[in-house]
Amino acid sequence: MTGVAGYPPGTKPAVFPAAWPYKAGKAATFAPHAMISSDAPLASEAGVEILKQGGNAVDAAVAVGFALAVVYPEAGNIGGGGYMVIHMADGRSAALDYREVAPLAATRNMYLDAEGNLTDKSIVGPLASGVPGAVAGLTAALAKYGTMKLADVMAPAIRYAERGFIVDAALAGSFQSNWRLISQFAGAEPFGPYRGADAVGKTLRRPELAATLRRIAEQGAAGFYAGPTADAIAEEMRKDGGIITKEDLAKYQPVWREPVVSTYRGYTLYTMPPSSSGGVTVTETLNILEGFPTLPPFGSAEYEHILGSAYQRAFIDRNEKLADPAFVPVPMKELTDKAYASKLRATIGRDRVTPTPSVSRTMREGNETTHYSVADARGNAVATTTTLNALYGSGVYVRGAGFFMNDEMDDFAAAPGKPNMFGLVQGEANAIQPGKRMLSAMSPTIVLDRDRSLLLVVGSRGGPRIITSTSQVILNVLDHHMILSDAVSAPRIHHQALPDTLQYERNGLFPAVVDSLRGMGYGVSPIGGVGLINAVMKVRGGYFGMPDPRSSGKAVGY
């Protein structure tokens, strides 16, 4: 593989502030046939291994998903869930919802104390977990759109788990910085020797997880949702006061949905519908922006004002109107309608902010999800975002099975009208109900060029900032004509309506732009980061792949 630098016809050099740490013009990874970008180098390599064996993008995506569960335990998982958007070269497309669901014993006010205040039980410990969907989702995707046997696509993950893999600085540092949570339950024994600088270079083997993966490889989803693995989950819940039962596990089913299909300046987007809010909110934002004949220059105060205002309006709708469509009527047609977006656009002042009611809570950093993008030699593409929610989820490690459980129950409005761990204030539509899927911000997206050929596969991690980071990379490519490496490296902003603050990555705006935004009435706040992207882009002669320079991911192709 070779990096390809320069600015091809139709692209423009990007200009970033001098203090911005990621410089423009960096070479993305290039490969002529296929490309995968993920947050873990070994996971990307697992997918390419499958592609080289003749597998398609879905086969590779499933291989990457299971490999992430082994080598990227902070967010890769079989104890969580996620979403997958698929677009096949023959025109078929699909959206697969394998989001976790609330256990049957869940209740609306289960995380409130006697005074009605929100506790931390939706974040840490066994009560925080929804019923996992990852295994059901990955196996369902392979069965419908894959070409290889489950055991074959899982072989790299099983090999990593059985033979072990070298702990790098990123993983050792992740264990160290999250040790308080990891060691709170049963994670201390398997991971204790692999944290901190002294652990770099050690070989980490995961025999319990290997046995779990082998059962899945042999039995399919039943190898997880019944038998010894289901027994281990139920027993772990029982020991620590959780409520997920073997009945919950046996009843879990992923849901095939129609993708949200939209257009933006002649390009076509395939994104994720509810129970994810990502596709609808990205679509609504882009619909608002499309009404401007051209957008102001990247990084200007005018651009950040228009972009922040569009996000603000889309997030108001997101927080009030979106939820699991099996439980709440979702006004999809209205929220994705260009005429509706035109009405919202008309409310954006030329040089003044429109205030939203504020809450006195600062959004947490939250980069707890993982996204990967896959494109194969035939032009098939898969965008997958999967998560445990917080890093290492609830902290609950399933003894005998080798994985962490999620803390996705915090993505419900545990106390409607009050902020969750990401500072999101959500309404009654997303209140807890047994069997309900909690709302998500995950935004796996596939963009087709004006001739309907594959152009871009993209998604992000980072709580609600998934929406803003994913859409800004799309805008950087389509409106600002950036090469992929610049589009991903460029500084980003975030506005989620509540708190009523325009947040920007530290050193990502020129000081004069910050002053201008304050002059417009914005509350402006620098933060550490807005999302972590993994993207693949079709270019002449092959593909570019670009992991976020803010992360330790890797793009691998052939």
C-alpha positions, -999 to +999 in steps of 0.1 A: +000+000+000+012+035-007+000+069+004-011+092-023-006+129-017-016+160-036-049+175-047-066+158-077-089+178-100-121+189-083-105+192-049-091+222-031-063+226-005-078+231+030-067+259+053-066+252+090-056+275+119-018+275+126-023+259+160-044+231+147-023+199+153-035+179+122-020+195+091-037+196+057-023+176+028-016+144+047-016+113+025-045+089+031-040+052+026-046+041-010-054+006-024-066-003-058-092-030-049-107-027-015-104-007+017-113-010+054-109+017+081-114+009+117-103+019+152-080-012+156-053-021+131-058-059+137-095-056+131-089-039+097-064-066+088-090-093+097-114-078+072-089-075+045-079-112+051-115-121+043-117-099+013-086-116-001-103-149+003-130-138-020-155-125+006-176-094-001-179-062+020-205-078+043-183-108+050-155-085+058-176-062+080-187-092+101-151-103+104-141-068+115-170-068+141-160-100+158-123-090+156-130-057+174-146-077+202-113-093+208-086-066+202-106-035+210-125-043+242-132-007+252-158-004+224-157-035+202-181-060+216-204-089+217-220-075+248-235-044+232-252-036+199-252-013+169-263-004+134-253-014+099-260+003+066-254-018+035-253-008-001-246-035-027-232-027-061-264-042-077-285-015-061-298-034-031-296-015+002-306-022+038-303-009+073-299-034+102-309-024+137-293-046+163-295-020+191-299-033+226-334-035+242-346-028+277-350-060+297-385-073+304-382-063+341-372-027+333-394+001+346-398+037+337-383+051+370-357+024+377-328+048+380-344+074+402-339+076+440-367+082+465-365+119+459-368+115+421-332+123+414-312+104+388-286+079+402-256+064+384-271+030+381-278+036+344-241+041+338-222+016+361-231-019+371-255-046+360-287-025+360-272-003+333-272-031+306-297-036+278-301-070+262-271-073+238-278-073+200-243-075+184-241-113+178-277-114+164-270-085+141-236-097+127-249-132+121-281-118+104-261-095+081-239-124+070-269-147+064-287-122+042-259-105+023-227-124+029-211-151+008-190-170+033-196-194+062-198-179+097-169-200+109-147-187+081-153-150+087-149-155+125-116-173+120-094-142+124-112-132+156-109-167+171-072-168+162-066-135+179-084-147+210-067-181+212-031-173+201-031-139+215-021-105+201+005-079+210-007-052+234+001-018+219+004+016+237-032+025+230-047-006+245-023-006+276-032+031+281-069+024+277-068-003+304-048+020+327-070+050+323-102+030+328-089+007+355-113+019+382-143+008+362-127-024+348-116-036+382-149-028+399-164-061+389-146-091+375-122-075+349-092-071+372-079-107+368-079-110+330-067-075+322-046-065+352-012-075+338-019-056+305-022-020+318+003+008+317+035+014+299+052-019+312+025-039+294+033-027+259+046-056+239+030-083+260+008-110+244-028-109+255-047-142+251-084-143+257-093-180+261-128-175+277-138-152+248-123-177+223-146-204+236-176-181+234-167-172+198-163-208+189-198-216+201-211-188+179-191-199+149-205-235+153-241-227+163-248-191+150-267-167+172-280-196+193-244-201+205-248-168+223-285-164+232-289-199+245-267-225+262-235-218+282-230-182+271-266-172+280-262-191+313-231-171+321-248-137+313-278-146+334-256-157+363-235-126+361-266-105+363-280-125+392-248-122+412-246-084+409-282-074+409-290-071+372-323-079+356-314-095+322-326-131+321-323-161+298-358-152+286-346-117+276-317-132+256-339-159+239-364-132+228-339-108+212-342-102+175-325-077+152-347-056+129-342-050+092-353-015+083-355+007+052-326+031+052-332+068+053-326+078+017-320+115+010-303+137-015-279+166-010-269+188-040-273+158-063-256+132-042-275+104-026-272+094+011-282+061+028-284+065+065-298+048+096-334+053+106-348+051+142-342+036+167-311+055+157-315+093+155-284+096+134-298+093+098-328+116+104-307+143+122-280+142+096-306+144+068-325+173+085-293+192+090-282+188+054-317+197+041-314+229+060-280+237+046-290+227+010-312+257+008-282+280+008-269+282-028-234+279-016-220+276+019-196+303+033-159+294+033-148+266+056-138+279+091-154+314+087-177+328+113-205+328+088-200+291+081-199+281+118-230+302+125-250+286+097-238+251+106-243+255+143-278+269+138-287+239+115-275+215+141-293+233+169-327+230+150-322+194+140-312+184+176-343+201+190-364+177+168-341+148+176-345+152+213-382+156+213-396+135+184-373+105+178-375+071+195-381+034+189-408+034+162-423+002+177-433+022+207-437+058+195-450+073+162-420+090+146-428+118+121-402+106+096-418+122+066-419+157+082-384+155+097-368+144+064-388+167+042-370+195+023-400+219+026-400+214+064-362+221+064-369+253+044-391+266+072-364+259+098-338+276+076-360+307+075-356+311+113-318+313+111-308+350+116-281+363+093-258+374+121-275+366+154-279+334+174-313+320+182-313+310+219-325+276+231-335+271+267-303+263+286-295+236+312-266+239+336-247+208+327-215+205+306-215+177+281-191+149+289-163+140+266-178+107+255-159+089+227-172+055+236-184+039+204-165+025+174-172+028+137-158+010+107-162+015+070-158-012+044-157-012+005-149-041-017-136-045-053-172-049-066-184-016-052-203-031-023-201-010+009-209-014+046-210+013+073-212-001+108-213+016+141-213-005+173-210+004+210-210-006+246-219+031+253-192+041+279-157+028+275-159-008+288-197-004+291-211-009+325-179-024+337-196-057+343-173-085+329-191-118+322-170-144+339-166-176+320-176-159+287-149-132+284-166-099+275-180-067+290-216-058+291-230-025+278-245+005+297-269+015+270-298+020+294-284+055+300-294+063+264-330+062+275-345+094+290-341+078+325-356+111+338-373+128+308-363+165+307-330+159+326-296+154+309-280+120+305-243+112+306-237+131+273-257+161+285-286+153+261-320+164+274-346+140+259-383+139+260-410+114+270-408+096+237-375+080+248-387+070+283-378+034+295-402+006+285-396-032+286-385-044+252-379-009+238-348+001+219-331+032+234-325+061+211-290+064+196-269+090+178-250+064+157-249+075+121-234+049+097-237+066+062-230+057+026-229+084+000-233+078-037-219+101-064-241+120-088-239+090-112-251+067-084-217+050-080-202+046-046-184+077-033-181+077+005-185+053+035-184+071+068-193+071+104-180+081+138-179+075+175-185+101+202-221+101+216-242+129+201-211+142+184-214+112+161-240+132+142-221+164+139-187+148+131-201+124+104-221+152+087-191+176+087-169+151+069-196+147+043-198+185+040-160+188+037-160+164+008-191+176-011-192+214-004-156+223+005-141+198-020-115+185+004-095+154-002-104+126+023-075+131+046-082+168+050-120+162+054-113+139+083-085+159+098-103+192+097-114+209+129-151+204+138-178+221+159-208+207+178-242+221+188-268+198+203-294+225+213-291+218+250-268+229+265-271+261+244-235+263+235-215+261+203-186+239+211-154+237+190-123+216+190-095+234+209-074+255+185-098+246+157-112+281+151-093+313+143-094+336+174-112+363+153-139+337+144-145+329+181-148+366+188-173+370+159-194+341+172-195+356+207-205+389+191-235+371+175-246+360+209-232+325+210-220+308+241-187+294+227-167+267+244-135+248+234-135+210+240-111+182+235-127+166+204-157+162+183-160+125+172-136+100+158-142+092+122-134+061+100-140+068+063-134+052+029-137+071-003-138+059-039-113+077-061-099+071-096-081+038-096-092+026-062-100+037-027-087+061-001-090+050+036-087+074+064-089+067+102-092+098+124-058+113+133-074+119+167-074+081+173-051+051+169-071+034+141-058+022+108-070+019+072-059-013+054-066-022+018-052-044-010 
